[in-house]
């Protein structure tokens, strides 16, 4: 990795930990995640107490939707705020490329989302205390969560790059992530031929497959492709802005 990208990543991480917004978003994420873990996900899955099972199924079932809301909140300021303040022009006059800037900002955001996710490992403690959890789905769930965070972070960075308004970046990021998370529920109204095509676009279905401990290269190709698509899109946006 280019040293310029590393410097930008460190700068963004420093700004991330200096911002009260990051701590507030992380705290709300943990509270909502805890509610889903202990009490369940709507009518689909009972939580830890309701089902009396030593598993994290309800938490992982809700995770794509939860991350759809919280990751854009962490990424919305990355480019939008600098564009609004005019500091992005100053940054681009330095000996850095658009790729360096996007890489540094993306990695900082991705690390930030993983830090936000990290405390949820404590959910394993009550599962272990009150039962004998199957660690296959738990490990699979967190592996899937890492890939999901990578993809949704790329989407959030992209939406931040296309506007100067943080609120618009936030709402656009949520919209894209939620569509990818809930597209499964729309397929029942579509013809089977179209459902098969759109079904592959579902982030939730690929995440669910990985979280069950199923090793399918198609799931990993999906997340890697989604991340690469929006990452490349962000680079193109920055190159077009500089031209």
DRENLOFI-983472 format. One line per field, with one value per residue (C-alpha): x, y, z. Coordinates in Angstrom, 2 decimals. Each point is the difference from the previous one (the first is absolute). Last residue first. Example, Ala and Ser with C-alpha at 12.3 -4.5 7.8 and 13.67 -1.06 7.14 Angstrom:
! residues 2
X c(13.67, -1.37)
Y c(-1.06, -3.44)
Z c(7.14, 0.66)
***
This chain:
! residues 243
X c(-10.59, 0.21, -3.67, 0.16, 2.93, -1.84, -3.13, 2.10, 1.71, -3.40, -1.33, 3.05, -0.81, -3.67, 0.73, 2.88, -2.20, -2.84, 2.42, 1.65, -3.40, -1.36, 3.21, -0.15, -3.55, 0.74, 2.98, -2.38, 1.15, -3.16, 0.54, -3.54, 1.28, 1.42, -3.40, -1.73, 2.46, -0.67, -3.76, 0.24, 2.10, -2.66, 1.30, -0.05, -3.74, -0.46, 0.89, -1.94, -2.98, -0.16, -0.45, -2.40, -2.31, -0.13, -2.19, 1.89, 3.23, -0.80, 0.85, 3.41, 0.82, 0.12, 3.75, 1.03, -2.82, 1.03, 3.61, -0.92, -2.51, 2.21, 2.89, -2.26, -1.41, 3.45, 1.48, -3.05, 0.40, 3.74, -0.56, 2.94, -1.00, 1.38, 2.90, -2.15, -2.11, 3.16, 1.41, -3.30, -0.10, 3.60, -0.85, -3.00, 2.24, 2.76, -2.51, -1.75, 3.33, 0.80, -3.53, 0.30, 3.11, -1.88, -2.95, 2.18, 1.80, -3.33, -1.52, 2.89, 0.24, -3.05, -0.94, 0.08, -2.36, -0.59, 3.57, 1.12, -2.97, 0.39, 3.64, -0.52, -1.83, 3.32, 1.13, -2.39, 2.78, 1.91, -2.70, 0.74, 3.73, -0.72, -1.95, 2.88, 2.50, -2.14, -0.23, 3.76, 0.54, -2.41, 1.52, 3.53, -0.96, -2.09, 2.80, 2.73, -2.12, -0.66, 3.76, 2.18, 2.77, -2.07, -2.33, -2.75, -0.09, -0.45, -2.90, -1.56, 0.19, -2.83, -2.19, -2.93, 2.28, 1.79, -3.33, -1.35, 3.19, 0.18, -3.06, -2.54, 2.23, -0.99, -3.72, 0.13, 1.24, -2.86, -3.14, 0.91, 2.00, -3.25, -1.74, 2.87, 0.29, -3.62, 0.45, 3.43, -1.46, -2.93, 2.32, 2.47, -0.43, -0.41, -3.74, -2.73, -2.17, -1.28, 3.16, 2.53, -2.26, -2.89, 0.32, -2.39, -2.64, 2.08, 3.64, 0.54, 0.04, 3.56, 1.95, -2.33, 0.09, 3.77, 0.42, -2.13, 2.10, 3.29, -0.89, -1.18, 3.37, 1.92, -1.97, 0.59, 3.71, 0.44, -1.99, 2.24, 2.81, 3.62, 0.07, -1.02, 2.32, 2.94, -1.21, -0.25, 3.56, 1.31, -1.72, 1.36, 3.53, -0.48, -1.28, 3.07, 2.28, -1.41, -1.20)
Y c(17.08, -0.12, -0.79, -2.71, -1.66, 0.13, -1.56, -2.68, -0.92, -0.25, -2.27, -2.23, -0.43, -0.53, -2.81, -1.51, -0.38, -1.57, -2.32, -1.12, -0.56, -2.00, -1.98, -1.00, -1.29, -1.75, -1.76, -2.01, -1.10, -0.58, 0.81, 1.18, 3.59, -0.38, -0.89, 2.71, 2.59, -1.05, 0.15, 3.36, 1.65, -0.81, 0.63, -3.72, -0.02, 2.61, -2.52, -2.94, 2.25, 1.16, -3.55, -0.83, 2.89, 2.69, 0.49, -2.54, 1.75, 3.14, -1.49, -1.12, 3.60, 0.95, 0.22, 1.31, 2.55, 0.91, 0.60, 2.20, 2.11, 0.32, 1.31, 2.48, 1.20, 0.54, 1.67, 2.27, 0.86, 0.63, 2.52, 0.63, -2.89, -2.85, -0.95, -0.68, -2.43, -1.86, -0.18, -1.45, -2.61, -1.03, -0.25, -2.19, -2.42, -0.26, -0.21, -2.90, -1.77, 0.39, -1.05, -3.17, -0.98, 0.89, -2.18, -2.89, 0.02, -0.03, -2.56, -2.42, 0.84, -2.05, 1.37, -2.12, 1.65, 2.63, 1.22, -0.51, 1.87, 2.63, 0.53, -0.18, 3.32, 1.51, -0.34, 2.90, 2.26, -0.37, 1.31, 3.68, -0.70, -1.83, 3.01, 2.34, -2.28, 0.21, 3.77, 0.40, -2.42, 1.93, 3.39, -1.17, -1.88, 2.90, 2.50, -2.23, -0.87, 3.68, 0.49, 1.71, 2.59, 2.72, 2.18, -2.61, 0.68, 3.72, -0.65, -2.36, 2.77, 1.97, -0.14, -1.54, -2.32, -1.06, -0.68, -2.03, -2.04, -1.88, 1.47, -2.68, -2.96, -0.60, 0.62, -2.07, -2.92, 0.34, -0.42, -2.86, -1.52, -0.59, -1.50, -2.37, -0.89, -1.03, -3.68, 0.01, 1.21, -2.43, -2.95, 0.74, -3.36, -1.56, -0.59, 1.04, 1.19, 3.13, 0.68, -0.24, 1.58, -1.42, -0.06, 1.07, 1.97, 3.16, -0.95, -1.27, 0.97, -0.51, 0.28, 2.50, 2.27, -0.36, 1.03, 3.08, 0.97, -0.81, 2.10, 2.86, 0.01, -0.16, 2.92, 2.07, -0.85, 0.92, 3.21, 1.08, 0.53, -0.26, -3.75, 0.48, 2.98, -2.15, -2.81, 2.43, 1.24, -3.54, -1.02, 3.08, -0.87, -3.63, 1.10, 2.22, -2.92, -1.98, -3.50)
Z c(-14.22, 3.80, 0.46, -2.66, 1.75, 3.31, -1.49, -1.75, 3.29, 1.71, -2.77, 0.37, 3.69, -0.83, -2.44, 2.02, 3.10, -1.97, -1.80, 3.26, 1.62, -2.95, -0.52, 3.68, -0.37, -3.29, 1.62, 2.16, 3.44, 2.05, 3.67, 0.52, 0.13, -3.53, -1.46, 2.01, -1.32, -3.59, 0.59, 1.79, -2.70, -2.59, -3.52, -0.83, 0.67, -2.72, -2.69, 1.46, 0.77, -3.63, -1.27, 2.86, -0.83, 2.71, 3.08, 2.13, -0.95, 1.98, 3.39, -1.23, -1.04, 3.67, 0.62, -3.43, 0.12, 3.55, -1.04, -2.96, 1.95, 3.07, -2.08, -1.80, 3.33, 1.54, -3.08, -0.20, 3.67, -0.43, -2.80, -2.33, -2.25, -2.12, 2.26, 3.08, -2.03, -1.03, 3.53, 1.24, -2.77, 0.69, 3.70, -0.85, -1.88, 2.60, 2.85, -1.75, -0.50, 3.71, 0.97, -2.08, 1.93, 3.20, -0.89, -1.16, 3.36, 1.81, -2.39, 0.69, 3.70, 0.96, 3.39, 3.18, 2.45, 2.66, 0.51, -3.61, -1.47, 2.72, -1.09, -3.78, 0.06, 1.09, -3.63, -0.59, 1.32, -3.33, -2.35, 0.58, -0.29, -3.27, -1.25, 0.84, -1.75, -3.13, 0.31, 0.31, -2.88, -2.24, 0.80, -0.73, -3.16, -1.33, 0.55, -1.42, -3.05, -0.66, -0.07, 2.55, -0.29, 1.68, -2.07, 0.54, 3.73, -0.53, -2.37, 2.56, 2.60, -1.64, 3.11, -1.86, -1.95, 3.17, 1.72, -2.92, -0.43, 3.29, 1.74, -0.98, 0.92, 3.63, -0.49, -3.20, 2.17, 2.50, -2.07, -2.33, 2.87, 1.89, -3.05, -0.74, 3.73, 0.64, -0.81, 1.65, 3.29, -0.12, -0.68, 2.79, 1.75, 3.44, -0.24, 2.45, -2.89, 1.76, 2.00, -2.85, -2.56, -1.96, -3.75, -2.74, 1.87, 0.38, 0.63, 3.51, 3.66, 1.21, -3.25, -1.64, 3.04, 0.23, -3.63, 0.69, 3.01, -1.74, -3.05, 2.18, 1.80, -3.28, -1.45, 3.14, 0.10, -3.67, 0.42, 2.89, -2.54, 1.10, -0.63, -3.62, -0.54, 1.10, -2.23, -2.92, 0.51, 0.33, -3.25, -1.77, 1.12, -1.09, -3.41, -0.44, 0.91, -2.95, 0.85)
***
